[in-house]
Amino acid sequence: MAKFTVTFNEKECKGCELCVVSCPKKIIALNMEITNDAGYSPASIKDMDSCIGCASCARMCPDCVITIVKND
């Protein structure tokens, strides 16, 4: 089980990629397979097991669509 679970509110994500560039582990990417109602491809985690829970992505998100939970 991954140490952290990172979720994105896909309906609200604008695909600005600020989270992508801020991630020190480079495990966030836009999910080009889907688009939300606004026409944007939302961000998603490519490798949850590699997340270190630093919250850089959440701090950079201008729309607060990222949630990070520590798994026990």
N, CA, C and O of each residue as an XYZ file, in Angstrom:
288
protein
N       0.833     -1.183      0.000
C       0.000      0.000      0.000
C       0.880      1.250      0.000
O       1.910      1.304      0.673
N       0.460      2.232     -0.755
C       1.195      3.493     -0.835
C       1.120      4.233      0.495
O       0.133      4.117      1.221
N       2.161      4.989      0.811
C       2.190      5.758      2.058
C       1.204      6.921      2.030
O       0.688      7.329      3.070
N       0.945      7.452      0.834
C       0.043      8.584      0.672
C      -0.920      8.314     -0.477
O      -0.601      7.582     -1.414
N      -2.096      8.914     -0.389
C      -3.059      8.866     -1.482
C      -3.313     10.297     -1.931
O      -3.716     11.147     -1.137
N      -3.079     10.547     -3.187
C      -3.279     11.877     -3.761
C      -4.446     11.798     -4.733
O      -4.462     10.966     -5.641
N      -5.419     12.673     -4.529
C      -6.563     12.702     -5.429
C      -6.722     14.107     -6.001
O      -6.355     15.102     -5.376
N      -7.271     14.153     -7.186
C      -7.525     15.409     -7.889
C      -9.018     15.516     -8.150
O      -9.646     14.544     -8.569
N      -9.588     16.681     -7.907
C     -10.973     16.925     -8.283
C     -10.955     17.155     -9.785
O     -10.718     18.270    -10.249
N     -11.205     16.105    -10.533
C     -11.079     16.159    -11.994
C     -12.056     17.146    -12.628
O     -11.769     17.704    -13.686
N     -13.193     17.363    -11.999
C     -14.184     18.298    -12.545
C     -13.694     19.738    -12.487
O     -14.062     20.551    -13.335
N     -12.863     20.064    -11.490
C     -12.403     21.442    -11.289
C     -11.004     21.717    -11.832
O     -10.628     22.878    -11.994
N     -10.226     20.672    -12.115
C      -8.849     20.847    -12.591
C      -8.836     21.500    -13.969
O      -9.561     21.083    -14.872
N      -8.003     22.530    -14.118
C      -7.881     23.254    -15.393
C      -6.688     22.802    -16.217
O      -6.437     23.345    -17.293
N      -5.951     21.816    -15.728
C      -4.810     21.309    -16.489
C      -3.700     22.318    -16.658
O      -3.019     22.316    -17.684
N      -3.498     23.183    -15.675
C      -2.481     24.238    -15.794
C      -1.052     23.703    -15.669
O      -0.100     24.384    -16.051
N      -0.904     22.507    -15.145
C       0.376     21.806    -14.996
C       1.309     22.401    -13.936
O       2.483     22.034    -13.893
N       0.826     23.300    -13.087
C       1.677     23.801    -12.006
C       2.059     22.675    -11.052
O       3.174     22.650    -10.530
N       1.141     21.751    -10.826
C       1.458     20.605     -9.972
C       2.488     19.697    -10.634
O       3.344     19.128     -9.957
N       2.408     19.564    -11.928
C       3.339     18.708    -12.676
C       4.769     19.216    -12.508
O       5.677     18.439    -12.213
N       4.963     20.506    -12.693
C       6.324     21.061    -12.610
C       6.826     21.174    -11.175
O       8.035     21.206    -10.946
N       5.913     21.234    -10.205
C       6.343     21.391     -8.814
C       6.662     20.062     -8.128
O       7.289     20.062     -7.068
N       6.255     18.947     -8.695
C       6.467     17.643     -8.057
C       7.938     17.233     -8.129
O       8.477     17.061     -9.221
N       8.596     17.075     -6.963
C      10.015     16.705     -6.984
C      10.258     15.275     -7.475
O      11.358     14.952     -7.925
N       9.248     14.430     -7.392
C       9.384     13.036     -7.839
C       8.951     12.851     -9.304
O       9.136     11.775     -9.872
N       8.387     13.881     -9.901
C       7.948     13.867    -11.310
C       6.967     12.721    -11.578
O       7.104     11.982    -12.553
N       5.969     12.591    -10.687
C       4.992     11.495    -10.821
C       3.589     11.993    -11.167
O       2.629     11.224    -11.125
N       3.469     13.277    -11.509
C       2.176     13.841    -11.893
C       2.211     14.181    -13.376
O       3.196     14.709    -13.891
N       1.111     13.866    -14.044
C       0.994     14.179    -15.477
C      -0.469     14.452    -15.789
O      -1.358     14.032    -15.049
N      -0.711     15.145    -16.871
C      -2.083     15.337    -17.313
C      -2.592     14.029    -17.903
O      -1.876     13.345    -18.634
N      -3.826     13.693    -17.580
C      -4.454     12.487    -18.113
C      -5.102     12.859    -19.443
O      -6.230     13.351    -19.477
N      -4.397     12.624    -20.512
C      -4.857     13.017    -21.835
C      -5.966     12.119    -22.370
O      -6.502     12.374    -23.449
N      -6.313     11.078    -21.631
C      -7.369     10.150    -22.066
C      -8.765     10.645    -21.709
O      -9.760     10.140    -22.230
N      -8.840     11.644    -20.811
C     -10.149     12.169    -20.430
C     -10.142     13.687    -20.464
O      -9.088     14.321    -20.416
N     -11.333     14.256    -20.547
C     -11.503     15.701    -20.411
C     -12.691     15.939    -19.485
O     -13.644     15.160    -19.466
N     -12.620     17.022    -18.721
C     -13.740     17.349    -17.841
C     -14.769     18.172    -18.615
O     -14.596     18.425    -19.808
N     -15.825     18.583    -17.945
C     -16.902     19.328    -18.617
C     -16.438     20.652    -19.203
O     -17.048     21.167    -20.139
N     -15.346     21.211    -18.650
C     -14.806     22.471    -19.152
C     -13.857     22.247    -20.333
O     -13.384     23.210    -20.935
N     -13.578     20.980    -20.667
C     -12.721     20.669    -21.803
C     -11.252     20.503    -21.478
O     -10.425     20.416    -22.386
N     -10.912     20.458    -20.203
C      -9.519     20.319    -19.788
C      -9.173     18.868    -19.473
O     -10.023     18.105    -19.012
N      -7.933     18.496    -19.723
C      -7.411     17.200    -19.295
C      -6.868     17.379    -17.886
O      -5.916     18.134    -17.689
N      -7.452     16.701    -16.897
C      -7.025     16.894    -15.512
C      -5.722     16.167    -15.191
O      -5.330     15.224    -15.878
N      -5.076     16.620    -14.151
C      -3.838     15.995    -13.689
C      -4.156     14.702    -12.941
O      -5.258     14.518    -12.424
N      -3.171     13.818    -12.896
C      -3.306     12.572    -12.147
C      -1.915     12.080    -11.750
O      -0.901     12.534    -12.280
N      -1.896     11.152    -10.816
C      -0.640     10.564    -10.343
C      -0.299      9.355    -11.200
O      -1.148      8.493    -11.428
N       0.930      9.289    -11.672
C       1.384      8.149    -12.477
C       1.866      7.000    -11.609
O       1.738      5.839    -11.997
N       2.425      7.307    -10.423
C       3.019      6.282     -9.559
C       2.800      6.654     -8.097
O       3.653      7.288     -7.476
N       1.649      6.255     -7.551
C       1.281      6.622     -6.187
C       2.304      6.134     -5.159
O       2.538      6.809     -4.157
N       2.910      4.981     -5.394
C       3.884      4.428     -4.448
C       5.117      5.312     -4.289
O       5.805      5.228     -3.271
N       5.405      6.151     -5.269
C       6.583      7.015     -5.206
C       6.318      8.355     -4.529
O       7.251      9.127     -4.305
N       5.056      8.643     -4.201
C       4.712      9.919     -3.568
C       5.322      9.988     -2.173
O       5.222      9.044     -1.389
N       5.961     11.130     -1.874
C       6.588     11.332     -0.561
C       5.744     12.236      0.335
O       6.156     12.552      1.451
N       4.590     12.650     -0.130
C       3.673     13.447      0.675
C       4.138     14.847      0.981
O       3.748     15.412      2.002
N       4.952     15.419      0.135
C       5.515     16.751      0.394
C       4.484     17.868      0.224
O       4.663     18.964      0.754
N       3.421     17.596     -0.502
C       2.329     18.546     -0.767
C       2.739     19.733     -1.636
O       2.037     20.744     -1.658
N       3.843     19.635     -2.341
C       4.236     20.705     -3.265
C       3.154     20.935     -4.309
O       2.864     22.075     -4.674
N       2.572     19.870     -4.778
C       1.526     19.967     -5.795
C       0.311     20.716     -5.257
O      -0.223     21.605     -5.921
N      -0.117     20.355     -4.059
C      -1.298     20.984     -3.470
C      -1.066     22.466     -3.180
O      -1.970     23.282     -3.355
N       0.128     22.809     -2.741
C       0.433     24.217     -2.460
C       0.459     25.051     -3.743
O       0.118     26.234     -3.711
N       0.849     24.467     -4.847
C       0.946     25.203     -6.112
C      -0.391     25.337     -6.828
O      -0.557     26.221     -7.669
N      -1.341     24.472     -6.503
C      -2.614     24.448     -7.232
C      -3.433     25.704     -6.953
O      -3.830     25.937     -5.811
N      -3.693     26.517     -7.978
C      -4.454     27.752     -7.767
C      -5.930     27.500     -7.476
O      -6.622     28.390     -6.979
N      -6.416     26.309     -7.776
C      -7.833     26.008     -7.594
C      -8.102     25.020     -6.461
O      -9.243     24.611     -6.249
N      -7.064     24.643     -5.743
C      -7.200     23.744     -4.576
C      -7.951     22.457     -4.908
O      -8.874     22.069     -4.192
N      -7.555     21.801     -5.986
C      -8.232     20.569     -6.402
C      -7.514     19.305     -5.929
O      -7.967     18.196     -6.212
N      -6.396     19.460     -5.209
C      -5.574     18.313     -4.823
C      -5.738     18.026     -3.334
O      -5.669     18.927     -2.498
N      -5.957     16.745     -3.026
C      -6.057     16.288     -1.644
C      -5.014     15.209     -1.423
O      -4.867     14.295     -2.234
N      -4.287     15.323     -0.310
C      -3.259     14.328      0.041
C      -3.618     13.764      1.401
O      -3.829     14.498      2.367
N      -3.682     12.433      1.455
C      -4.000     11.740      2.702
C      -2.889     10.774      3.025
O      -2.438     10.027      2.157
N      -2.432     10.781      4.294
C      -1.421      9.827      4.727
C      -2.117      8.529      5.102
O      -3.051      8.524      5.904
N      -1.662      7.437      4.523
C      -2.225      6.122      4.821
C      -1.497      5.497      5.998
O      -0.269      5.525      6.070
N      -2.258      4.940      6.907
C      -1.645      4.288      8.076
C      -1.365      2.824      7.821
O      -0.852      2.132      8.700
